[in-house]
């Protein structure tokens, strides 16, 4: 357990950052999952592209916030794009 005041504050901040990061990560995974389900159910191309753009957006936001690394984001986006083709 943290004893000093600054250590207690750091522990609180770490917990808050964890919750925020988890929120972004869950949003990213949900948007990817929704896109993959749409591919399996053979939705229209217009719907697929809108879901793909949403997935790209959430992946980019996670990369910008530092939740995933840039190369990881690029790899995820590349794999999603190859699913469309």
N, CA, C and O atoms as a CHARMM CRD file, in Angstrom:
* protein
*
  340
    1    1 UNK  N      0.84500  -1.18500   0.00000 PROA 1      0.00000
    2    1 UNK  CA     0.00000   0.00000   0.00000 PROA 1      0.00000
    3    1 UNK  C      0.88300   1.23800   0.00000 PROA 1      0.00000
    4    1 UNK  O      1.91200   1.28000   0.67400 PROA 1      0.00000
    5    2 UNK  N      0.47400   2.24000  -0.75800 PROA 2      0.00000
    6    2 UNK  CA     1.23600   3.48000  -0.84100 PROA 2      0.00000
    7    2 UNK  C      1.17300   4.23200   0.48600 PROA 2      0.00000
    8    2 UNK  O      0.12900   4.29100   1.13500 PROA 2      0.00000
    9    3 UNK  N      2.29000   4.79400   0.86800 PROA 3      0.00000
   10    3 UNK  CA     2.36400   5.49000   2.15000 PROA 3      0.00000
   11    3 UNK  C      2.41700   7.00200   1.94600 PROA 3      0.00000
   12    3 UNK  O      1.65300   7.74600   2.56100 PROA 3      0.00000
   13    4 UNK  N      3.33200   7.45400   1.07000 PROA 4      0.00000
   14    4 UNK  CA     3.48300   8.88800   0.85000 PROA 4      0.00000
   15    4 UNK  C      2.30400   9.44900   0.06900 PROA 4      0.00000
   16    4 UNK  O      1.61200   8.73200  -0.65400 PROA 4      0.00000
   17    5 UNK  N      2.09700  10.74000   0.23200 PROA 5      0.00000
   18    5 UNK  CA     0.97500  11.40400  -0.42000 PROA 5      0.00000
   19    5 UNK  C      1.08900  11.32200  -1.94400 PROA 5      0.00000
   20    5 UNK  O      0.09800  11.08400  -2.63400 PROA 5      0.00000
   21    6 UNK  N      2.28800  11.51700  -2.45500 PROA 6      0.00000
   22    6 UNK  CA     2.48000  11.47400  -3.90300 PROA 6      0.00000
   23    6 UNK  C      2.26800  10.06500  -4.45500 PROA 6      0.00000
   24    6 UNK  O      1.78800   9.89900  -5.57600 PROA 6      0.00000
   25    7 UNK  N      2.62300   9.05900  -3.66800 PROA 7      0.00000
   26    7 UNK  CA     2.42500   7.67400  -4.10100 PROA 7      0.00000
   27    7 UNK  C      0.93800   7.33100  -4.12600 PROA 7      0.00000
   28    7 UNK  O      0.47600   6.61000  -5.01100 PROA 7      0.00000
   29    8 UNK  N      0.19100   7.85100  -3.14800 PROA 8      0.00000
   30    8 UNK  CA    -1.25600   7.61900  -3.13200 PROA 8      0.00000
   31    8 UNK  C     -1.91400   8.27200  -4.34500 PROA 8      0.00000
   32    8 UNK  O     -2.80000   7.69700  -4.97900 PROA 8      0.00000
   33    9 UNK  N     -1.45800   9.48600  -4.65100 PROA 9      0.00000
   34    9 UNK  CA    -2.00200  10.19600  -5.80500 PROA 9      0.00000
   35    9 UNK  C     -1.66800   9.45300  -7.09900 PROA 9      0.00000
   36    9 UNK  O     -2.51000   9.35100  -7.99100 PROA 9      0.00000
   37   10 UNK  N     -0.45300   8.93900  -7.20100 PROA 10     0.00000
   38   10 UNK  CA    -0.04100   8.19000  -8.39100 PROA 10     0.00000
   39   10 UNK  C     -0.87800   6.92200  -8.54600 PROA 10     0.00000
   40   10 UNK  O     -1.22600   6.53100  -9.66000 PROA 10     0.00000
   41   11 UNK  N     -1.19600   6.28800  -7.42400 PROA 11     0.00000
   42   11 UNK  CA    -2.01300   5.07300  -7.46600 PROA 11     0.00000
   43   11 UNK  C     -3.42900   5.39400  -7.94600 PROA 11     0.00000
   44   11 UNK  O     -4.00100   4.64800  -8.74100 PROA 11     0.00000
   45   12 UNK  N     -3.99300   6.50600  -7.46300 PROA 12     0.00000
   46   12 UNK  CA    -5.32300   6.92000  -7.91300 PROA 12     0.00000
   47   12 UNK  C     -5.31300   7.24300  -9.40500 PROA 12     0.00000
   48   12 UNK  O     -6.22500   6.86300 -10.14000 PROA 12     0.00000
   49   13 UNK  N     -4.27300   7.94600  -9.83800 PROA 13     0.00000
   50   13 UNK  CA    -4.15800   8.33600 -11.24500 PROA 13     0.00000
   51   13 UNK  C     -4.00400   7.10900 -12.13300 PROA 13     0.00000
   52   13 UNK  O     -4.57600   7.04700 -13.22100 PROA 13     0.00000
   53   14 UNK  N     -3.23000   6.13600 -11.66700 PROA 14     0.00000
   54   14 UNK  CA    -3.03000   4.90700 -12.44000 PROA 14     0.00000
   55   14 UNK  C     -4.33800   4.15100 -12.60400 PROA 14     0.00000
   56   14 UNK  O     -4.60600   3.59800 -13.67000 PROA 14     0.00000
   57   15 UNK  N     -5.14500   4.12100 -11.56800 PROA 15     0.00000
   58   15 UNK  CA    -6.43600   3.43800 -11.62800 PROA 15     0.00000
   59   15 UNK  C     -7.37400   4.13800 -12.60800 PROA 15     0.00000
   60   15 UNK  O     -8.07000   3.48900 -13.38900 PROA 15     0.00000
   61   16 UNK  N     -7.38400   5.46500 -12.55800 PROA 16     0.00000
   62   16 UNK  CA    -8.24100   6.23500 -13.45700 PROA 16     0.00000
   63   16 UNK  C     -7.78600   6.04900 -14.91000 PROA 16     0.00000
   64   16 UNK  O     -8.61200   5.86500 -15.80400 PROA 16     0.00000
   65   17 UNK  N     -6.47600   6.09900 -15.13600 PROA 17     0.00000
   66   17 UNK  CA    -5.95700   5.88900 -16.49000 PROA 17     0.00000
   67   17 UNK  C     -6.29600   4.49800 -16.99300 PROA 17     0.00000
   68   17 UNK  O     -6.61300   4.32200 -18.16900 PROA 17     0.00000
   69   18 UNK  N     -6.23100   3.51600 -16.12100 PROA 18     0.00000
   70   18 UNK  CA    -6.56700   2.14200 -16.49300 PROA 18     0.00000
   71   18 UNK  C     -8.01500   2.05900 -16.97400 PROA 18     0.00000
   72   18 UNK  O     -8.30300   1.41500 -17.98300 PROA 18     0.00000
   73   19 UNK  N     -8.91900   2.71200 -16.25100 PROA 19     0.00000
   74   19 UNK  CA   -10.33400   2.67800 -16.61500 PROA 19     0.00000
   75   19 UNK  C    -10.58800   3.35000 -17.96200 PROA 19     0.00000
   76   19 UNK  O    -11.35700   2.85000 -18.78200 PROA 19     0.00000
   77   20 UNK  N     -9.93400   4.48400 -18.17600 PROA 20     0.00000
   78   20 UNK  CA   -10.09900   5.19900 -19.44900 PROA 20     0.00000
   79   20 UNK  C     -9.53400   4.37600 -20.59900 PROA 20     0.00000
   80   20 UNK  O    -10.16000   4.25400 -21.65100 PROA 20     0.00000
   81   21 UNK  N     -8.34800   3.81200 -20.39400 PROA 21     0.00000
   82   21 UNK  CA    -7.72600   2.99500 -21.43600 PROA 21     0.00000
   83   21 UNK  C     -8.58600   1.78000 -21.75300 PROA 21     0.00000
   84   21 UNK  O     -8.71300   1.39100 -22.91300 PROA 21     0.00000
   85   22 UNK  N     -9.16800   1.18800 -20.73400 PROA 22     0.00000
   86   22 UNK  CA   -10.02700   0.02500 -20.93000 PROA 22     0.00000
   87   22 UNK  C    -11.25600   0.40000 -21.75100 PROA 22     0.00000
   88   22 UNK  O    -11.71200  -0.37800 -22.58800 PROA 22     0.00000
   89   23 UNK  N    -11.78700   1.59400 -21.50800 PROA 23     0.00000
   90   23 UNK  CA   -12.94300   2.06100 -22.25700 PROA 23     0.00000
   91   23 UNK  C    -12.61800   2.16300 -23.75400 PROA 23     0.00000
   92   23 UNK  O    -13.40200   1.72200 -24.59400 PROA 23     0.00000
   93   24 UNK  N    -11.46400   2.74400 -24.07900 PROA 24     0.00000
   94   24 UNK  CA   -11.05600   2.86100 -25.47800 PROA 24     0.00000
   95   24 UNK  C    -10.81000   1.48400 -26.10300 PROA 24     0.00000
   96   24 UNK  O    -11.18800   1.23400 -27.24700 PROA 24     0.00000
   97   25 UNK  N    -10.17600   0.60100 -25.33800 PROA 25     0.00000
   98   25 UNK  CA    -9.86200  -0.72500 -25.85900 PROA 25     0.00000
   99   25 UNK  C    -11.13800  -1.51800 -26.14000 PROA 25     0.00000
  100   25 UNK  O    -11.23200  -2.19700 -27.16300 PROA 25     0.00000
  101   26 UNK  N    -12.12300  -1.43700 -25.23900 PROA 26     0.00000
  102   26 UNK  CA   -13.38900  -2.14000 -25.43400 PROA 26     0.00000
  103   26 UNK  C    -14.13000  -1.57100 -26.64100 PROA 26     0.00000
  104   26 UNK  O    -14.69900  -2.32700 -27.42800 PROA 26     0.00000
  105   27 UNK  N    -14.12800  -0.24400 -26.79300 PROA 27     0.00000
  106   27 UNK  CA   -14.79800   0.37800 -27.93900 PROA 27     0.00000
  107   27 UNK  C    -14.15900  -0.07900 -29.24100 PROA 27     0.00000
  108   27 UNK  O    -14.85400  -0.34100 -30.22300 PROA 27     0.00000
  109   28 UNK  N    -12.83500  -0.17500 -29.24700 PROA 28     0.00000
  110   28 UNK  CA   -12.11800  -0.61800 -30.44000 PROA 28     0.00000
  111   28 UNK  C    -12.49100  -2.05900 -30.77800 PROA 28     0.00000
  112   28 UNK  O    -12.77900  -2.37600 -31.93200 PROA 28     0.00000
  113   29 UNK  N    -12.48600  -2.92100 -29.77700 PROA 29     0.00000
  114   29 UNK  CA   -12.80000  -4.32700 -30.01400 PROA 29     0.00000
  115   29 UNK  C    -14.24300  -4.50400 -30.47600 PROA 29     0.00000
  116   29 UNK  O    -14.51700  -5.34600 -31.33100 PROA 29     0.00000
  117   30 UNK  N    -15.17100  -3.71800 -29.91900 PROA 30     0.00000
  118   30 UNK  CA   -16.57600  -3.81700 -30.32500 PROA 30     0.00000
  119   30 UNK  C    -16.75500  -3.39500 -31.77600 PROA 30     0.00000
  120   30 UNK  O    -17.48400  -4.04300 -32.52600 PROA 30     0.00000
  121   31 UNK  N    -16.09200  -2.31100 -32.17600 PROA 31     0.00000
  122   31 UNK  CA   -16.26000  -1.84600 -33.55100 PROA 31     0.00000
  123   31 UNK  C    -15.66900  -2.83600 -34.54300 PROA 31     0.00000
  124   31 UNK  O    -16.21400  -3.02600 -35.63000 PROA 31     0.00000
  125   32 UNK  N    -14.55400  -3.47200 -34.17400 PROA 32     0.00000
  126   32 UNK  CA   -13.95600  -4.49200 -35.04200 PROA 32     0.00000
  127   32 UNK  C    -14.88400  -5.69900 -35.13000 PROA 32     0.00000
  128   32 UNK  O    -15.09500  -6.25100 -36.21000 PROA 32     0.00000
  129   33 UNK  N    -15.43500  -6.10300 -33.99400 PROA 33     0.00000
  130   33 UNK  CA   -16.33000  -7.26100 -33.96600 PROA 33     0.00000
  131   33 UNK  C    -17.59500  -6.99900 -34.77900 PROA 33     0.00000
  132   33 UNK  O    -18.07000  -7.88700 -35.48700 PROA 33     0.00000
  133   34 UNK  N    -18.14500  -5.78500 -34.68200 PROA 34     0.00000
  134   34 UNK  CA   -19.33000  -5.44200 -35.46100 PROA 34     0.00000
  135   34 UNK  C    -19.04500  -5.50600 -36.95200 PROA 34     0.00000
  136   34 UNK  O    -19.87900  -5.96700 -37.73100 PROA 34     0.00000
  137   35 UNK  N    -17.86600  -5.04400 -37.34700 PROA 35     0.00000
  138   35 UNK  CA   -17.47900  -5.08000 -38.75700 PROA 35     0.00000
  139   35 UNK  C    -17.35000  -6.52200 -39.24200 PROA 35     0.00000
  140   35 UNK  O    -17.82300  -6.86200 -40.32700 PROA 35     0.00000
  141   36 UNK  N    -16.71100  -7.36400 -38.43700 PROA 36     0.00000
  142   36 UNK  CA   -16.52300  -8.76500 -38.84500 PROA 36     0.00000
  143   36 UNK  C    -17.85700  -9.50900 -38.91400 PROA 36     0.00000
  144   36 UNK  O    -18.05000 -10.36000 -39.78200 PROA 36     0.00000
  145   37 UNK  N    -18.77700  -9.19100 -38.00100 PROA 37     0.00000
  146   37 UNK  CA   -20.10200  -9.81200 -38.06100 PROA 37     0.00000
  147   37 UNK  C    -20.85200  -9.37700 -39.32000 PROA 37     0.00000
  148   37 UNK  O    -21.57800 -10.16900 -39.92300 PROA 37     0.00000
  149   38 UNK  N    -20.67400  -8.12300 -39.70800 PROA 38     0.00000
  150   38 UNK  CA   -21.33500  -7.62200 -40.90800 PROA 38     0.00000
  151   38 UNK  C    -20.80400  -8.32900 -42.15400 PROA 38     0.00000
  152   38 UNK  O    -21.55500  -8.58300 -43.09600 PROA 38     0.00000
  153   39 UNK  N    -19.52600  -8.64100 -42.15700 PROA 39     0.00000
  154   39 UNK  CA   -18.94700  -9.36900 -43.29200 PROA 39     0.00000
  155   39 UNK  C    -19.54500 -10.76600 -43.36600 PROA 39     0.00000
  156   39 UNK  O    -19.91100 -11.23600 -44.44300 PROA 39     0.00000
  157   40 UNK  N    -19.64400 -11.43300 -42.20700 PROA 40     0.00000
  158   40 UNK  CA   -20.18700 -12.79200 -42.18700 PROA 40     0.00000
  159   40 UNK  C    -21.64400 -12.83000 -42.63300 PROA 40     0.00000
  160   40 UNK  O    -22.07000 -13.77000 -43.30300 PROA 40     0.00000
  161   41 UNK  N    -22.40900 -11.80000 -42.25800 PROA 41     0.00000
  162   41 UNK  CA   -23.82200 -11.78300 -42.62700 PROA 41     0.00000
  163   41 UNK  C    -24.04300 -11.19700 -44.02300 PROA 41     0.00000
  164   41 UNK  O    -25.18400 -11.04400 -44.45900 PROA 41     0.00000
  165   42 UNK  N    -22.95900 -10.87200 -44.72200 PROA 42     0.00000
  166   42 UNK  CA   -22.99200 -10.38700 -46.11000 PROA 42     0.00000
  167   42 UNK  C    -23.90000  -9.16100 -46.26300 PROA 42     0.00000
  168   42 UNK  O    -24.84100  -9.15700 -47.05600 PROA 42     0.00000
  169   43 UNK  N    -23.59300  -8.14100 -45.49400 PROA 43     0.00000
  170   43 UNK  CA   -24.33600  -6.87800 -45.59100 PROA 43     0.00000
  171   43 UNK  C    -23.95900  -6.16300 -46.88600 PROA 43     0.00000
  172   43 UNK  O    -23.04300  -6.57600 -47.59600 PROA 43     0.00000
  173   44 UNK  N    -24.67600  -5.09400 -47.17400 PROA 44     0.00000
  174   44 UNK  CA   -24.38500  -4.30700 -48.36700 PROA 44     0.00000
  175   44 UNK  C    -23.02100  -3.64100 -48.23200 PROA 44     0.00000
  176   44 UNK  O    -22.51500  -3.42700 -47.13000 PROA 44     0.00000
  177   45 UNK  N    -22.44400  -3.32200 -49.38300 PROA 45     0.00000
  178   45 UNK  CA   -21.10300  -2.73600 -49.37700 PROA 45     0.00000
  179   45 UNK  C    -21.10000  -1.36300 -48.70500 PROA 45     0.00000
  180   45 UNK  O    -20.13100  -0.99000 -48.04500 PROA 45     0.00000
  181   46 UNK  N    -22.19000  -0.61700 -48.87800 PROA 46     0.00000
  182   46 UNK  CA   -22.28900   0.70600 -48.25500 PROA 46     0.00000
  183   46 UNK  C    -22.22600   0.58400 -46.73400 PROA 46     0.00000
  184   46 UNK  O    -21.53700   1.36200 -46.07400 PROA 46     0.00000
  185   47 UNK  N    -22.94000  -0.39000 -46.18200 PROA 47     0.00000
  186   47 UNK  CA   -22.92500  -0.60900 -44.73300 PROA 47     0.00000
  187   47 UNK  C    -21.54900  -1.06500 -44.26100 PROA 47     0.00000
  188   47 UNK  O    -21.06800  -0.65000 -43.20700 PROA 47     0.00000
  189   48 UNK  N    -20.92600  -1.92900 -45.06300 PROA 48     0.00000
  190   48 UNK  CA   -19.58900  -2.42300 -44.69700 PROA 48     0.00000
  191   48 UNK  C    -18.59000  -1.28600 -44.61900 PROA 48     0.00000
  192   48 UNK  O    -17.77600  -1.22300 -43.69800 PROA 48     0.00000
  193   49 UNK  N    -18.65500  -0.38000 -45.60000 PROA 49     0.00000
  194   49 UNK  CA   -17.70200   0.72500 -45.61500 PROA 49     0.00000
  195   49 UNK  C    -17.91100   1.66800 -44.43000 PROA 49     0.00000
  196   49 UNK  O    -16.94300   2.19500 -43.88100 PROA 49     0.00000
  197   50 UNK  N    -19.15600   1.88200 -44.03700 PROA 50     0.00000
  198   50 UNK  CA   -19.39600   2.74600 -42.87800 PROA 50     0.00000
  199   50 UNK  C    -18.87900   2.08600 -41.60200 PROA 50     0.00000
  200   50 UNK  O    -18.31100   2.75600 -40.73900 PROA 50     0.00000
  201   51 UNK  N    -19.07500   0.77100 -41.48300 PROA 51     0.00000
  202   51 UNK  CA   -18.55000   0.05100 -40.31400 PROA 51     0.00000
  203   51 UNK  C    -17.02000   0.00900 -40.33200 PROA 51     0.00000
  204   51 UNK  O    -16.37400   0.08200 -39.28600 PROA 51     0.00000
  205   52 UNK  N    -16.45200  -0.10900 -41.53400 PROA 52     0.00000
  206   52 UNK  CA   -14.99100  -0.10500 -41.65600 PROA 52     0.00000
  207   52 UNK  C    -14.42600   1.25100 -41.23800 PROA 52     0.00000
  208   52 UNK  O    -13.41100   1.31600 -40.54500 PROA 52     0.00000
  209   53 UNK  N    -15.07900   2.32600 -41.65900 PROA 53     0.00000
  210   53 UNK  CA   -14.62300   3.66400 -41.26700 PROA 53     0.00000
  211   53 UNK  C    -14.71800   3.86000 -39.76100 PROA 53     0.00000
  212   53 UNK  O    -13.84300   4.48100 -39.15800 PROA 53     0.00000
  213   54 UNK  N    -15.76800   3.33900 -39.15700 PROA 54     0.00000
  214   54 UNK  CA   -15.92000   3.44800 -37.70100 PROA 54     0.00000
  215   54 UNK  C    -14.82200   2.65600 -36.99200 PROA 54     0.00000
  216   54 UNK  O    -14.25900   3.11700 -35.99900 PROA 54     0.00000
  217   55 UNK  N    -14.52100   1.46700 -37.50600 PROA 55     0.00000
  218   55 UNK  CA   -13.45400   0.65400 -36.91200 PROA 55     0.00000
  219   55 UNK  C    -12.10500   1.36200 -37.05600 PROA 55     0.00000
  220   55 UNK  O    -11.31300   1.39700 -36.11500 PROA 55     0.00000
  221   56 UNK  N    -11.84900   1.92500 -38.24100 PROA 56     0.00000
  222   56 UNK  CA   -10.60800   2.68000 -38.45100 PROA 56     0.00000
  223   56 UNK  C    -10.49600   3.82300 -37.45300 PROA 56     0.00000
  224   56 UNK  O     -9.43700   4.05700 -36.87100 PROA 56     0.00000
  225   57 UNK  N    -11.60300   4.53000 -37.26400 PROA 57     0.00000
  226   57 UNK  CA   -11.61000   5.67800 -36.37700 PROA 57     0.00000
  227   57 UNK  C    -11.27500   5.28000 -34.94200 PROA 57     0.00000
  228   57 UNK  O    -10.46100   5.92900 -34.28500 PROA 57     0.00000
  229   58 UNK  N    -11.90700   4.21100 -34.46300 PROA 58     0.00000
  230   58 UNK  CA   -11.64800   3.80200 -33.07900 PROA 58     0.00000
  231   58 UNK  C    -10.22600   3.26600 -32.91700 PROA 58     0.00000
  232   58 UNK  O     -9.59400   3.47000 -31.88000 PROA 58     0.00000
  233   59 UNK  N     -9.72800   2.58200 -33.94600 PROA 59     0.00000
  234   59 UNK  CA    -8.33900   2.08900 -33.89000 PROA 59     0.00000
  235   59 UNK  C     -7.37100   3.26700 -33.85400 PROA 59     0.00000
  236   59 UNK  O     -6.41600   3.26300 -33.07800 PROA 59     0.00000
  237   60 UNK  N     -7.61400   4.27400 -34.69100 PROA 60     0.00000
  238   60 UNK  CA    -6.74500   5.45100 -34.71900 PROA 60     0.00000
  239   60 UNK  C     -6.77800   6.21500 -33.39800 PROA 60     0.00000
  240   60 UNK  O     -5.74900   6.71200 -32.94100 PROA 60     0.00000
  241   61 UNK  N     -7.95900   6.30800 -32.78600 PROA 61     0.00000
  242   61 UNK  CA    -8.06200   6.99400 -31.49900 PROA 61     0.00000
  243   61 UNK  C     -7.27100   6.25400 -30.42500 PROA 61     0.00000
  244   61 UNK  O     -6.59500   6.87200 -29.60300 PROA 61     0.00000
  245   62 UNK  N     -7.36100   4.92700 -30.43900 PROA 62     0.00000
  246   62 UNK  CA    -6.61700   4.13800 -29.45100 PROA 62     0.00000
  247   62 UNK  C     -5.11700   4.30800 -29.65900 PROA 62     0.00000
  248   62 UNK  O     -4.36100   4.38300 -28.69100 PROA 62     0.00000
  249   63 UNK  N     -4.68200   4.36700 -30.91300 PROA 63     0.00000
  250   63 UNK  CA    -3.25500   4.54900 -31.19900 PROA 63     0.00000
  251   63 UNK  C     -2.80700   5.94800 -30.79100 PROA 63     0.00000
  252   63 UNK  O     -1.71400   6.11900 -30.25100 PROA 63     0.00000
  253   64 UNK  N     -3.64100   6.94000 -31.04600 PROA 64     0.00000
  254   64 UNK  CA    -3.29300   8.31900 -30.70100 PROA 64     0.00000
  255   64 UNK  C     -3.15500   8.48800 -29.19500 PROA 64     0.00000
  256   64 UNK  O     -2.28300   9.21900 -28.72700 PROA 64     0.00000
  257   65 UNK  N     -4.02000   7.80800 -28.43000 PROA 65     0.00000
  258   65 UNK  CA    -3.97700   7.90700 -26.97200 PROA 65     0.00000
  259   65 UNK  C     -2.85600   7.05900 -26.37500 PROA 65     0.00000
  260   65 UNK  O     -2.57700   7.16900 -25.18100 PROA 65     0.00000
  261   66 UNK  N     -2.20900   6.21600 -27.18200 PROA 66     0.00000
  262   66 UNK  CA    -1.11700   5.39500 -26.68500 PROA 66     0.00000
  263   66 UNK  C     -1.57600   4.09300 -26.07300 PROA 66     0.00000
  264   66 UNK  O     -0.81100   3.44400 -25.36000 PROA 66     0.00000
  265   67 UNK  N     -2.81100   3.69700 -26.33400 PROA 67     0.00000
  266   67 UNK  CA    -3.33300   2.46100 -25.77300 PROA 67     0.00000
  267   67 UNK  C     -2.79600   1.26800 -26.55000 PROA 67     0.00000
  268   67 UNK  O     -2.48100   0.22700 -25.97400 PROA 67     0.00000
  269   68 UNK  N     -2.69500   1.43300 -27.86900 PROA 68     0.00000
  270   68 UNK  CA    -1.98600   0.45100 -28.69200 PROA 68     0.00000
  271   68 UNK  C     -0.91700   1.20900 -29.46800 PROA 68     0.00000
  272   68 UNK  O     -1.00700   2.42500 -29.63700 PROA 68     0.00000
  273   69 UNK  N      0.07800   0.49800 -29.93000 PROA 69     0.00000
  274   69 UNK  CA     1.15600   1.15100 -30.65600 PROA 69     0.00000
  275   69 UNK  C      0.75000   1.39900 -32.10300 PROA 69     0.00000
  276   69 UNK  O     -0.18700   0.78600 -32.61400 PROA 69     0.00000
  277   70 UNK  N      1.47200   2.31100 -32.75500 PROA 70     0.00000
  278   70 UNK  CA     1.12000   2.70200 -34.12100 PROA 70     0.00000
  279   70 UNK  C      1.17900   1.52700 -35.08900 PROA 70     0.00000
  280   70 UNK  O      0.30500   1.37800 -35.94300 PROA 70     0.00000
  281   71 UNK  N      2.19700   0.70300 -34.95800 PROA 71     0.00000
  282   71 UNK  CA     2.32200  -0.43300 -35.86700 PROA 71     0.00000
  283   71 UNK  C      1.20700  -1.44900 -35.63300 PROA 71     0.00000
  284   71 UNK  O      0.71800  -2.06700 -36.57900 PROA 71     0.00000
  285   72 UNK  N      0.80800  -1.62100 -34.38200 PROA 72     0.00000
  286   72 UNK  CA    -0.30700  -2.51200 -34.05200 PROA 72     0.00000
  287   72 UNK  C     -1.58300  -1.99900 -34.71300 PROA 72     0.00000
  288   72 UNK  O     -2.36300  -2.78300 -35.25400 PROA 72     0.00000
  289   73 UNK  N     -1.79400  -0.68400 -34.66900 PROA 73     0.00000
  290   73 UNK  CA    -2.97200  -0.08800 -35.30400 PROA 73     0.00000
  291   73 UNK  C     -2.92900  -0.29900 -36.81400 PROA 73     0.00000
  292   73 UNK  O     -3.94100  -0.63600 -37.42800 PROA 73     0.00000
  293   74 UNK  N     -1.76800  -0.10300 -37.40300 PROA 74     0.00000
  294   74 UNK  CA    -1.62200  -0.27600 -38.85100 PROA 74     0.00000
  295   74 UNK  C     -1.89500  -1.72400 -39.24300 PROA 74     0.00000
  296   74 UNK  O     -2.52300  -1.98200 -40.27000 PROA 74     0.00000
  297   75 UNK  N     -1.43000  -2.66000 -38.43800 PROA 75     0.00000
  298   75 UNK  CA    -1.64800  -4.08300 -38.72200 PROA 75     0.00000
  299   75 UNK  C     -3.12500  -4.43700 -38.63500 PROA 75     0.00000
  300   75 UNK  O     -3.64500  -5.15800 -39.48600 PROA 75     0.00000
  301   76 UNK  N     -3.80600  -3.92900 -37.60100 PROA 76     0.00000
  302   76 UNK  CA    -5.23900  -4.19300 -37.45600 PROA 76     0.00000
  303   76 UNK  C     -6.01700  -3.63000 -38.64900 PROA 76     0.00000
  304   76 UNK  O     -6.89000  -4.30200 -39.19700 PROA 76     0.00000
  305   77 UNK  N     -5.69800  -2.40000 -39.04700 PROA 77     0.00000
  306   77 UNK  CA    -6.39600  -1.77300 -40.16000 PROA 77     0.00000
  307   77 UNK  C     -6.13200  -2.51400 -41.46700 PROA 77     0.00000
  308   77 UNK  O     -7.03300  -2.65400 -42.29500 PROA 77     0.00000
  309   78 UNK  N     -4.92500  -2.97900 -41.65300 PROA 78     0.00000
  310   78 UNK  CA    -4.57700  -3.72400 -42.85600 PROA 78     0.00000
  311   78 UNK  C     -5.34800  -5.02700 -42.93600 PROA 78     0.00000
  312   78 UNK  O     -5.83400  -5.40100 -44.00400 PROA 78     0.00000
  313   79 UNK  N     -5.46200  -5.71400 -41.82500 PROA 79     0.00000
  314   79 UNK  CA    -6.18200  -6.99200 -41.80300 PROA 79     0.00000
  315   79 UNK  C     -7.67500  -6.79000 -42.04900 PROA 79     0.00000
  316   79 UNK  O     -8.32200  -7.61700 -42.69100 PROA 79     0.00000
  317   80 UNK  N     -8.21400  -5.68800 -41.53700 PROA 80     0.00000
  318   80 UNK  CA    -9.62500  -5.39900 -41.78400 PROA 80     0.00000
  319   80 UNK  C     -9.85200  -5.09600 -43.27700 PROA 80     0.00000
  320   80 UNK  O    -10.83400  -5.54300 -43.87000 PROA 80     0.00000
  321   81 UNK  N     -8.94100  -4.34200 -43.85700 PROA 81     0.00000
  322   81 UNK  CA    -9.06300  -3.97600 -45.26800 PROA 81     0.00000
  323   81 UNK  C     -8.97400  -5.21600 -46.15500 PROA 81     0.00000
  324   81 UNK  O     -9.66300  -5.30900 -47.17200 PROA 81     0.00000
  325   82 UNK  N     -8.12500  -6.16500 -45.76900 PROA 82     0.00000
  326   82 UNK  CA    -8.00000  -7.38300 -46.57600 PROA 82     0.00000
  327   82 UNK  C     -9.24600  -8.25000 -46.48800 PROA 82     0.00000
  328   82 UNK  O     -9.52200  -9.02600 -47.40200 PROA 82     0.00000
  329   83 UNK  N    -10.00200  -8.13200 -45.40500 PROA 83     0.00000
  330   83 UNK  CA   -11.25400  -8.88600 -45.26100 PROA 83     0.00000
  331   83 UNK  C    -12.30300  -8.38200 -46.25100 PROA 83     0.00000
  332   83 UNK  O    -13.11500  -9.15900 -46.75300 PROA 83     0.00000
  333   84 UNK  N    -12.28000  -7.07700 -46.52800 PROA 84     0.00000
  334   84 UNK  CA   -13.23800  -6.48900 -47.46000 PROA 84     0.00000
  335   84 UNK  C    -12.96900  -6.98600 -48.87500 PROA 84     0.00000
  336   84 UNK  O    -13.89400  -7.31900 -49.61500 PROA 84     0.00000
  337   85 UNK  N    -11.70800  -7.03100 -49.23400 PROA 85     0.00000
  338   85 UNK  CA   -11.32900  -7.45000 -50.59700 PROA 85     0.00000
  339   85 UNK  C    -11.47300  -8.94300 -50.75200 PROA 85     0.00000
  340   85 UNK  O    -11.20200  -9.48100 -51.82500 PROA 85     0.00000
